[in-house]
Amino acid sequence: MDKKEAAKKLIEMFGSFDAVGVAHSIVVEVSKYVIILLFAVYTWHCFTVFFGKNAERKDMVYRRQNKIMYAIHFICSLVLFLNSLDWKIALLYLAQLAFLFFVNKAYLYVYKNASKLILNNMLMLLMIGFVMLGRIKQSFAVRQLVFAAATCLVGLFIPLIIEKFHSFDRFGKVYAVLGICMLALVFVIGKSVYGAKNWIVIAGFAMQPSEFVKIIYVFFIAAMLARASDFRNVLVTGAIAGVHVLILVAEKDLGAALIYYFTFLAILYVATRQPLYLAAGFGAGTAAAIVAWKFFTHVQKRVTAWQDPWGSIDDAGYQVAQSLFAIGTGGWFGMGLGEGLPSRIPVAESDFIFSAISEELGAFFAICLILVEVSCFILFINIALKMARRFYKLTALGLAVEYIFQVFLTIGGVTKFIPSTGVTLPLVSYGGSSVISTIILFCIIQGMYVLNCREEEKIERETAR
């Protein structure tokens, strides 16, 4: 239903065209300020909840964050409903609400020691994705909800597996072989999308192997370097990691290749504490970037679009130019949900969803979104620091780096800070492979947090004896 038909229905229900138009404008205008204010409070709590050691105060803050999430979700869904008077939006809202409520209660019921802030942030980011995808196209939101629900259900068991199974660090080479085989599978049955041959379509379901392999990849590096960090082992691990990266480069999946490469460097540096390795890695990466720019035309186009999107606005610079137009149009407070033109932004549902959010909800909301993502990274690093076992420490670090570097590439690309690399915004962008792998990542981190809490409780009991 378009806006004209919605306006006619509103007139039939409430009166004259002028009255309805004014009322609708007031609702949209007021709602965007309320949403920004609520999200700002939520974001503030992400960083202030750890002040002091009062457990009751922390629980109160976590409950307040939940209430804010439900309030933002309700307001956004109400505005979308009033824009179209489509009852499918109301049904989709109820389905999403049931999902958010179930996951929030189920995880805390099954795992008493679960990190409530990690859980809250995961659900908040998913909720923002549901709202924006529903705004762009309802079918995107429906599919995203199905993928998220199925993964969260499976994810309930991941912390239990981590707690009960203590031999993850014994299979370093198995992880390597599995990861390389999965990545190389696209050369056999792969499909090209936007110039990158990194998709596999099976029975109508499309997936990106690189999204799933990136978790196995971290397990591989952590397992290898947790056992030994001598030069020979570093050389072997680096060579195998290089094979992963080269396969991604051959697939023209440059965003994933960058994530894999810098994740390896981060884990390597923490495991060895050798600045020379880090310097050599950055040097090799710089040389590889120069070679890629000279010999790959798709890299040249992305660099050209980054340097001057306006000069090639009809070709390579079109995506970045439309993204900047949208961000600039939204300003600090946004145009209001449903009032922007996300259809003008190429792939607004995935790679450029941050631009659509900035246009309709504003720069203040977008900045808060970035801060929530940063809050997740800080939590992940904090968990990595607390882990006693070297393998878990390196794994948590690697997953944290993968997560935040993907956020950096996505937002940096759409804001012209760096060349666009075609990666999604974790938990917010549309994509089954992306949302599934990111939820699994959050669940693995959650499992490590639960394991660490139980080990600390065990130590306290033994000390008390």
N, C-alpha and C positions, 0 to 999 in steps of 0.2 A: 504494500500500500504506500503511495507517495504522499507528500505533505499536503497536497491539495485535497485529496480524499480524506486524509486525517482531519484537516481543518473543517471539512463539511460535516463530518461526524461529530466533531466537537461543537459546532454551531447548533446541530440538532439537539445535542445533549445540554448545552449550557447557555445558548443565546446568540447574540449578534456576532458578526465576524470581528468587529473591532475589539469587543470585550474578550473574545477567545484569543485573538492575536496578542493583545496586551498581557493577558494572564500567562500565556505560553512563554512569551519573552521574559517575563518576570521570573518564572520558574527556572528557565534555563540560565538566566543571568545570576540569580541568587545561588543556584545549585553549584555553579562552578567555584564560587568563593567558599561555600561550605565544604565542598570536597577538598579544596586546597588546604583549608584550615585543619580539617580532620586528619589529612595525610601528613601535614606538618607535625601535628601532635604525635601521631604514630611514629614518625621518623625520629623525633626528639627522644621518645622513650627507648628507641633502639640503642641509643648511645648513653643514656643516663640511668638505665635500669640497674647498672652495676655499681652505682654510687652507694656505698654503705653495704652492710651485710644483713639487713633485715629481710628475712625470707618472706614474711607476710606482705611487706611493701612490694617486693618483686612479683609475687603472685597477683597482687592487685593491679600492677602495671600490665602484666601479661593479659589479665582479664579485660582491662581497658583497651588494649590493642585489639583483642578479639571483637569487642563491641564496635570499635572504630571501623574495622574491616567490614563487619556486617552492615554498618550504617552507610559507608561509602558504596557498597554493593547495592543496597536498596535504593539509594538516591540515584545512582547511575542508571539502574534498571528502570526506575520510574520515569526518568527523563527520556530514555529510549522508547518507552511505551507511549508516552504522551506525544512523541514525535510522529508516531505511526499508527497508534491505537491497534497494534497487532497483538492479539492475545498469545501468539506463539512466544513473544518476548516474556510475558508473565510466566508461562510454563517453563521456559528456559531458565528464568530467574529462580523458580522454585527448585528445579533440578540442581542448579549450581549451589543453591543454599543448602540443600540436603547433602551434597557432596562435601562442602566446606565444613559443615557441622559434624558429619560422620567422621571425616579424617581427623579433625581437631580432637574429638572425644576418643576415638579408637586408639590413636597413637599414644595418648596420655594414659589410657586405661591399660594397654598392653605393656607399655614401658614407663614405669613410674618415674624413672630418672631421666626421661627424655628432655632435651633442651627445648623449652617452650618458645624461646625466641627464634631458634632455627625453624621450628614448626610454624610459628606465626608468620615469619618472613616468607616461607615457601608458599603458604596459603594466600598471603597478600599479593604476591607476585602473580600467582595463578589467577586470582580474582581480577586483577587489572587486565591480564591477558584475556580472560573471558569477556569482560566488558568491551574492550576495544575490538576484539574479533567479532562479537555480536553486533557492534556498531558498523563494522565494515561489511560483514556477510554472516548471516545466522548459521549457515552450514559450517563455517569455520569454527564457530564457538561450540557447536554440537560435537563435532569430531574431536576438538581439543578436550572437551569435557569427558568424552568416552575414553580417550587415551590416558588422561590424567587419572580418572577413576580406576581403570584397570591396573595402572602402574602403582598407584598408592595402595591398592589392595595387596598386590604382590610385595610392595615395599614394607608392609607390616612385618614380614618375616626376615628382612635383611638384617636388622640388629640382632635378632636371635641367632642367625647363621654366623655372624661375626663373633658373637659371644661363645658359641659352642664349638666352632671350628677354628683350631689354632695353627693350622698348617698352610695358610695362604702364601707364606714366604718361601715355600719349597718348590713352587712351580714357575719360577721366573722364565725359563726357556719355553715352557708350555704356553704361557701367556704370549710370548713373542711369536711363536709359530702360529697360534690361533689368530692373533692380531694381523699378521702379515697376510695370511690366507684370506681373512675376511675383507681386508682392503683390496687385495688383488682380484677378488671375485668380480669386481665391477668391470674388469677387462674382458670377462667371459660373458656375463649376462647384464652388464651395466647399461645405463641410459643417460644421455646427456641432457642437462637442464641448465639453461643460461650459460652455455659454453663449457660447463664442468661436467665431466663424466664420472659422477660420484654417487649415482642413485641405482638402486636395484628394485625392480618391480616384480613382485611375486603374487599371483592371484589377485591382481588389482591393488595390492598394498605396496606403496612406495616407501623405501627406507634408505637412509644414508649409513652405510657401515661405519664410516669414520666417527659418527656420533657415539656408537657403542664401543668401538675399539679404543676410543680415548680413555675409557675407564680401565680396560684391560691393559692398555699401554702404560698407565701409571703403576698398576700392579706389577708389571714386568720390570720397570726401572727400579721401583722400590725394593722388589725382591732381590734383584741382582746387586744393588749397591748396599743393601742392608747386611748382606753376608760379608762383602769385602769391598774396599775402596782403593785397592792398589792399582797401579797404572795399567796392568794387563786386563783386569776386570773392567776398568773404566773404558779401555779401548774396545773391548768386545761389546760392552753395553752401548757405547756410542755408535759403533758400526751398525748394530741391529736397530737402534733408534733411527739412525740415518736412513735405513731401508724403508722404515715406516714413512718418513718425511718425503723421500724420493718418490714413493708410490703416489702420495698425495699430490706432489708437484706434477707428476705425469698425468694425473687425473684432472689437473688444473684447479684443484681445490686448495687455493693458496691460503685462505683463511685458516683452514684446519691444519695445513702444513706449518704455519706460523705458531699456532697454539701448541702443536706437538713439539716443535723445536724449542720454544722458550720454556715449556714445562720440563723438558729434559735438562736444560741448562740450570734451572732453579733447583731441581732435585740433586743434580750433580754437585752444585756448589755447596748445598747444605750437607750433603753426605761426605764430601771430601774437605771442605773448607779451604779450597785452593783457588785463590783469585786468578791464578794463571789459566786454569780451565775456563773460568768465566770470560776472561779477556780473549782467549783463543776462540771460544764459542761465538762471541759477538763479532770478532773479526771474520770468522768463517761465514756467519750469517750476513754480514755486510757484503762480502765478496759474492755470495750466492744471490743476493738481491740485485747487485749490479749486473751479473750474468743474466739473470732472469729478465731484467729490463731491456737488455740489449738483444736477446734472442727470442723473446716471447711477445707476440703482438698484443695479446690480451692484457699483459702486464703494462705495456706501453700505453694502451688505451686508458687503463685505470689511473695511471700516473698523470696522463694528460688531463683527464677529467678532474683529478684532484687539484692540479696546478691552476687550471682555468676552465671551470665547468661552463661559464658563460660563453666562452669562445667555441665550444663544441656542444652547445645546448640541444642541437637537433640530432646529436649522435651520442658519443660516449659520455658527455657531460649532462645528459638529460636527467638521469636518476638523481644525481647530487644536486643539480639546480632545483628540481622540484622539491627535494627534501629541504633545502635551505629556504625556499619560498614558504613552505608550510610552517617551518619553525619560526620564521620572521613574522608571518601572518598571525600566528598564535600569540606572540608577545609574552608578557609575564603571566597573564591570567587566562589566556586561551580564548577561543571563540565560543566555547560552550559545547558540551557533548551533543553531537548530531548536527552542528552548525558548520563544520569544516568541510573540506573536499578531499578526503583521503583517497578517493578514486583516482585523483590526478598524480598521486605518488606511486611510482612503480613498486610492485610487490610490497605494498604497505602492510600487509598482514604478517610478513616475515622479516625480511632484512631491514625494512624501513619503518617498522612499527613505532619506533621512538619518535620519528618525525610526525606521525599521525597523532600520537599522544601529546606532543608539544603543541601541535596546531589547535587541538580541541580543549585540552586541559591546562595548557600553559607551561611556561618555563619553570615557574615555581614548583609545580607538580612534578615536572620532569627532573628537576634537581633533587627533589625528595626521593624520587625513584632511584636515581643514581646512588644516593646516600644509603638507601635500604640495601642495594646490591653490595655496596662497600661494607655495610654492617655484616652481611653474610660472610664476606671474605675475612673480616677481622675475627669473627666467631670461628671460622674454619682454622685459621692460623693459631688461634688460642688453644683449640683442641689439639692441634698438631704438637704444640709446645708441651702440653700436659701428658701426652702419650708416653708410656715407659718403653714399650717395645719399639725398636728402631724401624722395623718394617711399617708399622702403623703410623709412626711419626712422619716418615717419608711419603707414605700414601696420602695422608691427610694434607700434607703440604702440596703434593702434586695436584690433587683434585682442587685445592683452593686456587692454585695458580691457573689451572685450566679455566676455572670458572671466571675469575676476575679478568683474565686476559681476553676471554671471549666477550665479556661486557665491554672492555676497552675497545676492541676491534669494531664491535657493532656501533657503539655510540660515536667513536672517533670517525668512523666511515661516513655516517649520516650527517655529521656536523662539519665535515671537510677538515677535520683535524689531521686525519691520515687518509691515504687512499682507501676506497671501499674494498672490502675483502669478501663480502657476501656471506657473513655468518649471522646467526639469529641471536636475539636477546633472550637469555635463558629464562624459561618459564613464562615469558610474556608473549614472544612471537609464536605464530602458528607453525606447527610442524610436529608430526607424531614422533619422529626419531629424536628431535631435539628435546621435547618435553619429557619423553620417556627416559632418556639418558640423564637429564638433569635431575629428575625426581629420584632416580636410582643413586645419583651422586649425593644428593641431600640425605638419602636414607643410609648410605654407607657412612657418611660423616656422623649422622645421628647414632648409628650403631657403635662407632668408636667412642662417642661421648658417653653413651650408656655403659659400655665396657669399662671405660676409665672411672666412671662414678662408682661402679660396683667394686672395682679393684681398690679404690680409695676407702670405701666402706669396709672392705675386708682387712685392709691394713690397720684401720682405726680399731676394729674389733680385736685384732691380734695384739695391738699395742695396749689396749685397755686391760687385757688379761695379764 
